């Protein structure tokens, strides 16, 4: 298991977020992308290699309604 120091992470939400609290936040941390629930900012975060996150985002973009 890899432990990341997220104390200085610059968390952000999607520009498409409606601000209703049902979002995730992401932060670049070295060569990883961390993801957390915006409703539980002190809770756990998942971390993915940048390449895996890029593939995920690309996959979402191909199935998102226009």
PyMOL commands that place a pseudoatom at each C-alpha (Angstrom):
pseudoatom trace, name=CA, resn=UNK, resi=1, chain=A, elem=C, hetatm=0, pos=[0.000, 0.000, 0.000]
pseudoatom trace, name=CA, resn=UNK, resi=2, chain=A, elem=C, hetatm=0, pos=[1.218, 3.509, -0.830]
pseudoatom trace, name=CA, resn=UNK, resi=3, chain=A, elem=C, hetatm=0, pos=[0.717, 6.277, 1.711]
pseudoatom trace, name=CA, resn=UNK, resi=4, chain=A, elem=C, hetatm=0, pos=[0.375, 9.778, 0.264]
pseudoatom trace, name=CA, resn=UNK, resi=5, chain=A, elem=C, hetatm=0, pos=[0.690, 13.026, 2.169]
pseudoatom trace, name=CA, resn=UNK, resi=6, chain=A, elem=C, hetatm=0, pos=[-2.471, 14.905, 1.196]
pseudoatom trace, name=CA, resn=UNK, resi=7, chain=A, elem=C, hetatm=0, pos=[-2.045, 17.794, 3.658]
pseudoatom trace, name=CA, resn=UNK, resi=8, chain=A, elem=C, hetatm=0, pos=[-0.929, 20.220, 0.948]
pseudoatom trace, name=CA, resn=UNK, resi=9, chain=A, elem=C, hetatm=0, pos=[-3.141, 18.871, -1.832]
pseudoatom trace, name=CA, resn=UNK, resi=10, chain=A, elem=C, hetatm=0, pos=[-4.972, 21.400, -4.012]
pseudoatom trace, name=CA, resn=UNK, resi=11, chain=A, elem=C, hetatm=0, pos=[-8.436, 19.808, -4.143]
pseudoatom trace, name=CA, resn=UNK, resi=12, chain=A, elem=C, hetatm=0, pos=[-10.897, 20.825, -6.863]
pseudoatom trace, name=CA, resn=UNK, resi=13, chain=A, elem=C, hetatm=0, pos=[-14.337, 19.876, -8.104]
pseudoatom trace, name=CA, resn=UNK, resi=14, chain=A, elem=C, hetatm=0, pos=[-15.559, 19.691, -11.652]
pseudoatom trace, name=CA, resn=UNK, resi=15, chain=A, elem=C, hetatm=0, pos=[-16.605, 22.896, -13.370]
pseudoatom trace, name=CA, resn=UNK, resi=16, chain=A, elem=C, hetatm=0, pos=[-19.811, 21.011, -14.192]
pseudoatom trace, name=CA, resn=UNK, resi=17, chain=A, elem=C, hetatm=0, pos=[-20.586, 20.524, -10.507]
pseudoatom trace, name=CA, resn=UNK, resi=18, chain=A, elem=C, hetatm=0, pos=[-23.919, 22.024, -9.505]
pseudoatom trace, name=CA, resn=UNK, resi=19, chain=A, elem=C, hetatm=0, pos=[-22.837, 22.702, -5.931]
pseudoatom trace, name=CA, resn=UNK, resi=20, chain=A, elem=C, hetatm=0, pos=[-25.441, 20.367, -4.406]
pseudoatom trace, name=CA, resn=UNK, resi=21, chain=A, elem=C, hetatm=0, pos=[-22.857, 18.510, -2.311]
pseudoatom trace, name=CA, resn=UNK, resi=22, chain=A, elem=C, hetatm=0, pos=[-22.969, 15.280, -4.324]
pseudoatom trace, name=CA, resn=UNK, resi=23, chain=A, elem=C, hetatm=0, pos=[-19.509, 15.622, -5.803]
pseudoatom trace, name=CA, resn=UNK, resi=24, chain=A, elem=C, hetatm=0, pos=[-16.067, 14.188, -5.653]
pseudoatom trace, name=CA, resn=UNK, resi=25, chain=A, elem=C, hetatm=0, pos=[-12.926, 16.272, -5.433]
pseudoatom trace, name=CA, resn=UNK, resi=26, chain=A, elem=C, hetatm=0, pos=[-9.630, 15.479, -7.129]
pseudoatom trace, name=CA, resn=UNK, resi=27, chain=A, elem=C, hetatm=0, pos=[-6.062, 16.564, -6.469]
pseudoatom trace, name=CA, resn=UNK, resi=28, chain=A, elem=C, hetatm=0, pos=[-2.811, 15.884, -8.301]
pseudoatom trace, name=CA, resn=UNK, resi=29, chain=A, elem=C, hetatm=0, pos=[-0.290, 14.481, -5.827]
pseudoatom trace, name=CA, resn=UNK, resi=30, chain=A, elem=C, hetatm=0, pos=[3.010, 13.693, -7.483]
pseudoatom trace, name=CA, resn=UNK, resi=31, chain=A, elem=C, hetatm=0, pos=[2.385, 11.081, -10.159]
pseudoatom trace, name=CA, resn=UNK, resi=32, chain=A, elem=C, hetatm=0, pos=[-1.006, 10.181, -8.678]
pseudoatom trace, name=CA, resn=UNK, resi=33, chain=A, elem=C, hetatm=0, pos=[-4.511, 11.607, -8.674]
pseudoatom trace, name=CA, resn=UNK, resi=34, chain=A, elem=C, hetatm=0, pos=[-6.336, 11.483, -5.358]
pseudoatom trace, name=CA, resn=UNK, resi=35, chain=A, elem=C, hetatm=0, pos=[-10.139, 11.396, -5.208]
pseudoatom trace, name=CA, resn=UNK, resi=36, chain=A, elem=C, hetatm=0, pos=[-12.355, 12.064, -2.178]
pseudoatom trace, name=CA, resn=UNK, resi=37, chain=A, elem=C, hetatm=0, pos=[-16.009, 12.635, -1.306]
pseudoatom trace, name=CA, resn=UNK, resi=38, chain=A, elem=C, hetatm=0, pos=[-16.737, 16.362, -1.021]
pseudoatom trace, name=CA, resn=UNK, resi=39, chain=A, elem=C, hetatm=0, pos=[-19.155, 15.680, 1.846]
pseudoatom trace, name=CA, resn=UNK, resi=40, chain=A, elem=C, hetatm=0, pos=[-16.425, 13.973, 3.913]
pseudoatom trace, name=CA, resn=UNK, resi=41, chain=A, elem=C, hetatm=0, pos=[-13.257, 15.966, 3.338]
pseudoatom trace, name=CA, resn=UNK, resi=42, chain=A, elem=C, hetatm=0, pos=[-11.488, 14.458, 6.333]
pseudoatom trace, name=CA, resn=UNK, resi=43, chain=A, elem=C, hetatm=0, pos=[-12.459, 10.931, 5.279]
pseudoatom trace, name=CA, resn=UNK, resi=44, chain=A, elem=C, hetatm=0, pos=[-10.555, 8.494, 3.096]
pseudoatom trace, name=CA, resn=UNK, resi=45, chain=A, elem=C, hetatm=0, pos=[-9.254, 9.221, -0.378]
pseudoatom trace, name=CA, resn=UNK, resi=46, chain=A, elem=C, hetatm=0, pos=[-8.458, 6.897, -3.245]
pseudoatom trace, name=CA, resn=UNK, resi=47, chain=A, elem=C, hetatm=0, pos=[-5.308, 7.424, -5.310]
pseudoatom trace, name=CA, resn=UNK, resi=48, chain=A, elem=C, hetatm=0, pos=[-4.752, 6.359, -8.898]
pseudoatom trace, name=CA, resn=UNK, resi=49, chain=A, elem=C, hetatm=0, pos=[-1.770, 6.552, -11.248]
pseudoatom trace, name=CA, resn=UNK, resi=50, chain=A, elem=C, hetatm=0, pos=[-2.126, 9.522, -13.624]
pseudoatom trace, name=CA, resn=UNK, resi=51, chain=A, elem=C, hetatm=0, pos=[-2.459, 7.174, -16.605]
pseudoatom trace, name=CA, resn=UNK, resi=52, chain=A, elem=C, hetatm=0, pos=[-5.354, 5.273, -14.990]
pseudoatom trace, name=CA, resn=UNK, resi=53, chain=A, elem=C, hetatm=0, pos=[-7.140, 8.535, -14.123]
pseudoatom trace, name=CA, resn=UNK, resi=54, chain=A, elem=C, hetatm=0, pos=[-6.673, 9.817, -17.693]
pseudoatom trace, name=CA, resn=UNK, resi=55, chain=A, elem=C, hetatm=0, pos=[-8.157, 6.588, -19.084]
pseudoatom trace, name=CA, resn=UNK, resi=56, chain=A, elem=C, hetatm=0, pos=[-11.107, 6.871, -16.692]
pseudoatom trace, name=CA, resn=UNK, resi=57, chain=A, elem=C, hetatm=0, pos=[-11.831, 10.480, -17.675]
pseudoatom trace, name=CA, resn=UNK, resi=58, chain=A, elem=C, hetatm=0, pos=[-11.511, 9.636, -21.370]
pseudoatom trace, name=CA, resn=UNK, resi=59, chain=A, elem=C, hetatm=0, pos=[-13.930, 6.735, -20.900]
pseudoatom trace, name=CA, resn=UNK, resi=60, chain=A, elem=C, hetatm=0, pos=[-16.474, 8.975, -19.193]
pseudoatom trace, name=CA, resn=UNK, resi=61, chain=A, elem=C, hetatm=0, pos=[-16.189, 11.576, -21.923]
pseudoatom trace, name=CA, resn=UNK, resi=62, chain=A, elem=C, hetatm=0, pos=[-17.040, 9.000, -24.593]
pseudoatom trace, name=CA, resn=UNK, resi=63, chain=A, elem=C, hetatm=0, pos=[-20.295, 7.920, -22.884]
pseudoatom trace, name=CA, resn=UNK, resi=64, chain=A, elem=C, hetatm=0, pos=[-21.456, 11.291, -21.520]
pseudoatom trace, name=CA, resn=UNK, resi=65, chain=A, elem=C, hetatm=0, pos=[-24.636, 12.568, -23.176]
pseudoatom trace, name=CA, resn=UNK, resi=66, chain=A, elem=C, hetatm=0, pos=[-23.871, 15.463, -25.533]
for i in range(1, 66): cmd.bond("trace and resi %d" % i, "trace and resi %d" % (i + 1))
show_as sticks, trace
zoom trace
